[in-house]
Each structure stands twice: as C-alpha cells, then as structure tokens.
Amino acid sequence: MEVLLRDVSKVFPGGTVAVDTVSLHVRPGELVVLLGPSGCGKTTLLRMVAGLELPTAGQVTLDGRPARTVAYSGRDVAMVFQELALYRHMSVAENIGFPLRWAGFDDAARHEKVLEVASALGIGELLGRRPSQLSGGQRQRVAMGRALVRNPRLFLMDEPLSDLDTQLRTELRTEIVDLVKDLGATCVYVTHDQTEALTMADRVAILRRGVLQDLGKPTDVYTRPATLYVAGFLGQPRMNLIEATVVVSLDQHVALRMGAQELRLPWLHMQARMLARYHGERIAVGFRPEALTPVPPDTTDNVLHGRVLYLEHHGHESLAFLDVGATAVTIDETGYGDPGTNRGRSRGVRGMLARLSGRGGRPAAASEEKAVERAGAGRHERARAELTIRLAPYPSIGVGHPVAVAVDVTRLHFFDDAGMRIDLARR
C-alpha cells in the first residue's frame, strides 16, 4: 500500500500544534520509521494515517484515495500499540483469531490461520494460555500475531517494543522486519529508540516539535544530517558540536578557530571553498568520535589538545571526555526552555551562536526568526565543550591526563547559525 501525506497538520483544542505541515511519501512495501523524542508528534501522525485522528489541514491518501473517503474497516490496516490491549479473558488462540472471527472466517479456517501465524512467531505451544500466564515478550508476539493474521497491506506500529528488555527487543525487531518483508506489506513504525530506527528502517523520518527535520536512508541521516538537531540527536555516543569562527587566508587555507586552538582545511579542499563565504562568522562544527584519533603530543597537523575530564568504561571500549578549551553548542531536544532562563527566553536560532558568545551578530527579522524556529534546529546554550573520543578498554590514562587528538577534517559536519547543514550537495 502507498501512503502519502501532503502538508499535514494537527492542532488540538487549546492551540497545541502536534504536527506541523508534514509531507511524507511511504512507498509500497517500504518500512519507514518515525523517530523522535516524546511529544514530537510521531504517534499523532500515525493515528492520522490509521484514521483515528483527522488532520486539521493537509491530506492523507492511501493508494491514491483520500483517507477521509475510506472507512476504517476498509483500509486493510493493522495496528500494534505499546499498550498491547490483549483480551485477558481470552486464550492466546482466541486473541490471535479475534479479527478473523469478525471477518466471518469459519472455525476450521480460523484455526488453521492461527496455527500458521503462531508457529511463525514461536508461540505455537502457548495457544491455550491466557495473557496473564505469559512473559512480556510472549504477550508482544501475541499482539503481533493478532495483527499478522489478517495479512494486512499496511502495518502501523506505535513503539511496540519499548516495554521489553534489551535482549527481547533485539530479537523481536529482527522478527518484525522479516515478517513484514515476507508479507510484502508496507509498515510505518514509531519509536524514540534510534537503534531500532537505524537497524530496522528502509528510511527514517526524524521529527521535532511536529516538524519533519530529516528523511532518508539510515546511512544518509547518520552520515549527512540535514540539521544541527539531527546531528546532535543521532549517534551513540553523540556527535561533538563545537562553536568555531571561520577565518579565511585566501589561496592558502580556511581556519576553524575553537577557543585558543584551530583546525585548517587546505584551500583546494572542497569543504574549504564551501566555508570561505562564512569568513568572520561563527558556525557549529560536528565531530563524530570516529573522526578523532589519539596521537603523540608532538603531532602538529590538525590536532586538538585537551585534558581528560572523566572516563566511561563500556567493557569493549572506554570513552574519554576532553576539555579542549572550546565552547559547545548544546541542543534542547524538546525545544521547550524553562521560563526565566536564557534558554527559555530564546526565540529562534538565527544568530544564536553570536548571542550566546556575547558577540555582535546580524539581528534577524521577525519573519526569519519564525521560519528558523519552525525549521527546528534546536535551541542552544553556552557550555564547555567536552570532546568525546574512543579508547581501548580501561586505558592507562586518568582524569587530568593530557591527550592530543588528530582530526580527520574530511569527516567534519558544518552547520550555519540557523542550524542548517552547510553543504554544496545537500540531500
């Protein structure tokens, strides 16, 4: 089934904007994950596709037909919720077969279909039990079975794995992908877990405050995030985001000054030409840990020097957090600041880097401020940069130890003061 959303918005009574002008095309047989923090509008979007909510503006179409004209019973849609809503008084077999009973299947056909689905999900021996006699993972499989038994053309899944432990979530997300692909069905899957999104999705749609921030294959949104918000949201550990001033030495190099240190891009490098038009301005520079390599302290080419603030040990690796004397760009994921604080009073992000640094900057027009805030790059506050690097398990260094880090400048990410990616070839 093809799902198409054209400029869809949802405003609840009282003026709360849950979804803000979202356009999204889900192709037949595609698994698209809606990713974002709690309250970003992803469940509301899913409910509008299901017909449980009506959009305030815009249109939802299913296979080219306006969803408003298609009765819910005729949409050929199956939903799986975080709250599994199993019937406690029914057995597993009765729960799975419930949609078939309403569809008019006779007992023999219903029993055969239930056995087939239960066997595929590994719960064939549990058909006589009640939900109260099942583990969390078993109940989740029953809920999946109830959706699968109808062979729907569209699955809508709202955080179905969020209440399970890590091992079960790993197992079930693989099963979900395999089952959906085997059926050839389309799937829209809601989650706040980026591991689920990057593992399961054909494409990921990232939302913030009801606004679509980025849409693309998992590798694309990770390696080339469209906004500062997406850059800071994706990744474990997260991307280091540092404020830098661009200084151009014509025909020589472009320098990125971060506190008392700087990185240099050769003039002939594509990124240098791209950044040259920002001479004298502040931008945000993103470093993923994989772009940083510890080196001997006497190394001179594009090296940052810092001291260890603290360490985290994860068994297979350790993470070191370095003070490099620079200013971090931190992002409020939800976009809601606390009243009475600088964070809460900030109204947009154009010129935010300049204001937070206490330096002058071009003031933004009211219309520009509004447009930038809708773009959702994320509010900022001044903070000390803590550069995250990966080390071998339980390294010999400790807090306060000096560390030199070589930076692969070809793997940096750059964002303007509106929080948008600086790129000659945006996706």
N, C-alpha and C positions, 0 to 999 in steps of 0.2 A: 504494500500500500504506500502511496506517496502522500506525504504530509507537507502542507505549505502554509506558513504564517506570513501574512503581509501586514507590516506596520501595526502589530497587535499591541494594544494597551489594556490594562485593567486598573481601574481606580475604584477603591472600595468606599462605601459611605463614610463620610468624615474627611475624605480627601487623601487617604493613603494610596500612594501610587505603588502598586505591586509589580507591574510590568509596564515598561516604557518603550513603546514603538519598536518592538522586536520583529525582525523579519528572519525567517529560518526555513530552509528547504531540506526536508528529510527524504532521501531517495528510497525507492522500493528496495527492501532487503537490507537497508543500512541500519547500523546500530549507532545512534547519536546519544552522547552523554551530556546532560545539562549539569554543569559543575559550578559550585559557588558556595559561599558561607550561608549559614542560616539567615533567612529573611531576605534573600536576594531575588526571590520571585520564581525560582525554578519549579516548585510544586504548583503554584498558581498557573504557570504556563502549561504544565502537564494536565491540570484539571480542565483548562480551556480546550485542549486537544480532545480530551475524553468527553467533553460536553457537560461536565459537572459545574463549570463556570462559563458565563457568557462574557466575551470581551467587551470592554467599554468602547473601544474603537478598533478598526482593522478587521481582518477576516482570516478565518481558519478554513482551509479546504482539504478534503480527503479524496484522493484520486480525482482531483479537479472539481469536485462538487462542494459547494459551500456547506460547512459542517452544520450550520443552523437548519439546513433543509433535510438533514439526515437524522432520523430518530436514533436515540442511543442504542436501542435494541438492534438496529440495522447497521451499526458501524463496524461490526466484526472486530471489536477491540476487547482485549483482556487486560485488566489492571492487577498489579501486585503492589500492595501497600506495605509500609513499615509496620503498621499495626495489622497483623495477619488476618484478623477478623474470621477465624475459623469458628464453625458452629460446635460449641462444646458438647452438645447432646448427641452429635452425630459421630459415627466412626470415621476413620481415615477414608475408607472406600466411599462412604456417603458424602463426605466433604468434597472429595475429588469429583465424584459423579454428579454433584448437585446441578451444575449448569446443563448437563445432558438431560437430566430429568425435566427441567424447564423447557428444553428444546424439543421434547417429545420422543426421545430415544426409548425403545423398549428395554426391558430388564436385561436381556441377553446381550444386546449391542452395547448397552451402558457398561455392563460388567466386563466385557472384552476390552473396551476402550480404557477403562480404569486400570485393568491389569497391565495393559501395554505401557501406559504412562507411569504407573507406579514402579514397574520394573526398570524403565529407563532412568528413573530418579533414585533407584536403590532403596525403595521403601516398600517393596512387594510383600515383605513378611509382616508389615505393620498395619495392614488394611483393616484388621478387626479392632484396633486400639482407638481410644478417644484422645483428643488433643492434650488433655491433662497428663496422659501417660507417655508423652513424647518429649524429647530434648528440643532445645531451641532450633538446632539445625534440622531436625526431623520435621518440626512444625513448618519451617520455612520451605522444605521440599513439598510438603502437602499443599501449601499455598501456591507454589509454583505449578504443581500438578493440576490444581483446580483451574489455573489459567491456561495451561498447555492442552488440557483435554479437549478443548473446543477447536484446536487448530486455528487460532485467530490469525488474521493477516497483520495485525498491529498489536504489539505489546507496549504497555505503559507501566513503568516500574518506578515506584517512589521510595528510594532508599531501602530496598528490601533486605539488605544485609547489615544494616547499621547496628542492630542489637546483638549481633553474633560475635564470638571471639575470633581472634585473628586467623587461626588455622581454618576454621569453618568458612570464614569469608573468602579465604584464598581458594578453597575447594569449590565453593558454590559459584564464585564469579566465573571460573573456568567452565563449570557445567552450564551456567546460563548462556554464555557465549556460544558454546557448542550446540545447545538445544535450539536456540533462536536461529542460528545459521542452518542447522539441519532442516528446520521447518521452512526456511526461506522467508521468514517474517521480517517485518520492519519493527524496530524497537527504539523507543525513547526512554532513556534511563536517567533518573535523577539521583545525584549523590553529592555529598560535601567532601568525599574522600578522593583525593587526587590520584592515589594509587589505583583505585578502581577505574577512574576515568581514563588514565593513561594506558592501563592494561587492557580494558575491555573495548574501548570505543573505536569505531571507524573514523569518527570525527568528534571533537569536543567543542561544546559551546560554553563559554565562560561568562557568567553573569555577575553583575554587581549592582545592587540597588535597582534591580529591574531592567538594567541596560545591558545589552549584549556587548561584551568587551572584546571578544576574540572568537573566531571559529576556524577550525582546521584540523588536520590530522594531528594525533598526539605528538609526533616528532616536530611538527611545524610550530605548534603553540608553545612547545618547550624550548626549541632552539631559536625561534624568532618571535617572541611575544610581541603583540601589537601595541600594548600599553604598559606603562610603568606598573599599573596594578597587577596585570597578568604576570609580569616578570617577578614581582615580589610574592605573588600567591603560589606559583608553581615551583616545585623543587624541594627535595629533602637532602641536605639542608638547603635553605632558601638562598636565592641569589643575593650576593652582597650588592647593595645600592649606595653609591657614594657620590656626593656633590663634587663637581670638578669645574674649573674655569678653563675655557678654551683659549689658547694663546698661539697665534699663527706666526711662524717665521717663514716668510714667503720663499718658495723654492727650496726650503730646507726640511722643515718638519712641522707637525702640529703637536703642541704640548697640551697635556691634560694635567693641570695643577690641582693637587689634592692636599691642602694644608701646605706643609713645607716640602712635599715630595711631588714628583711629576713623572708621567709616562710620555714617551714620544713616539709618534707614528711618522714614518718616513713620508716625505712629500708625495712620492709616487704611489703610495698605498691608496687604494680606492677609498678607504674609510677616512683618510686624511683630507682628501678633496671634499668629501661629504661634510666633514665637520668644520671646514675652513670658514663657511658662512656664519658660524657661531662665534667668531673671534670676539673675545672680551665678555662673552656671556657665560652664564652658568648652566650646565646640563647635569643630568644624572647618568652615571656610568655604572653598568651592571657587570659583576664578576661572578660567574659560577665557580664553585671550588675546583672543577675540572680544568679551569683555565689558569690555575695557580700551582706553582711547583716550588717547594723549598729548595734553596740553593746555598752555596757557601757565601758568607757575608761579604767577600770581596768581589762578587759578581756585580757588574755595573750596567748591563743592558736591560732596561725596562724592569727594574727591580724595586719593590717596596720593602722598607724596613719597618719592623714593629716589634712589640713585646707581647708575650703571651698574657692575656687577661685571665683566661681559665681554659680548662680542657674538659671534653666529654669523651668517655670511653664507651664504645659500642661493640666490643668484642672483636669484630673483624677489622675495625679501624678506630682511630681516635680523631676527634675534631678539635682543632686549636682555634681560639678566637683571639685575634691580634688587634692591639691598638696601634694604628698606623698614623695617628695624628690628623685624621681627616674627619669630615662631617658626614654622617649617614643621612640618607633620605629614607625615612620610615613611613609606612603607609597604614592608614586606618582602614582595615579590611571592610568594615561595615559601612564606613562613610559617615558615621554619626559621632560627633565630638561631644565632649562634656561642656555644658553651659558654664561660662565664666572662665574658660581656659583659652589659651591661644588656639588650641586645636579646635575647640567648639566654635570660635568666632570666625575661623577661616571660611571663606565662602567660595571656593573655586580653587583652581590650581595654577592659573596663568600668573606668572611672576612669583609663585610661592617660594621657589628656591631663593630668589633675591630677597624677599621679605624676611624669611627665616634666618638669612645670613646677616641681616642688619645692614644690607647694602641697598643702594638705589636700584630701581628697576622700572621698566616701562609700565605705567598703570594700564589695566585692562578696562575696556568699556563694559558696561553692564551686560550687554548682549553677549559679549565674548566670554565674560565670566560664567554666564548661564550655560553657554554652549560647552565650555570646558568642563563644568561640573557635571553636565549630563553625560559627557564622554566618560566620566567615572574613573579618571586616572588614579584617584586616591588622595586624600588629604595627607599633609606632611607635617612633621615637627622636627625641630633640630635635635640631634642626638650624636653622641660619639660613635664613630664608625668602628665596628668590630668585624674585621675581615676574617671570614671562615675558611680554613684550609684543612685538607685531609692529610692525615699522617698514618704511619704504621701503628698497629695496636700497641698501646702502652709505651709511648716513646720515652726517651730518657730526659726530655726537657720538662720544665715545670713552669709555674706562674712566675712572670717577670723575666723569663728567658728571652734574649733577643733572637729574632728569626728574620731571615731575608727570603723574600718570595719573588720568583720570576713570574712575570705576567705575559701570557700569550695574547698580544693585542689583537690578533685576528679573531679572537673568540669573545671580544667585549660586546656589550649591548649599550646603545646610547638612546637617551630619551630627552625630549625638549622640556621646557618649563610648563607645558600643558600636559605632560605625562604621556605624550605620543612618541612612538618609535621614530628615531631618526634613521632613515634608510632610503637609499636610492631605488630599491626594488622591493617595495612593501608587498606583502602577500595580498 
